[in-house]
Amino acid sequence: MIESFYNAFGFIGALAISFILFIFFIFWIAGLAGICLKKEDNNKKTIRIVVAVLIPLYPFLWMIYDMIIQRKYMGKV
């Protein structure tokens, strides 16, 4: 499987795709951690965690949204 992945994309392509997937995995874990630390109702929190685990794009988008909100907050302080 690794050989076919390498043959399909070449060295640079396989390296780039692997790096992008690794970064996305790190952001997914960071988003899950941020969602878990958020203080809110237990039912709402449980639903968010389940959605975040089942849909890996959700924590990534949530983290971007949270960074935008924090940037706006920091601008007002």
Buried (B, 14 or more C-beta within 10 A) or exposed (E): EEEEEEEEBEEEEBEEEEEEEEEEEEBBEEBBEBBEEEEEEEEEBEEBBEEBEEEBEBBBEBBEEBEEEEEEEEEEE
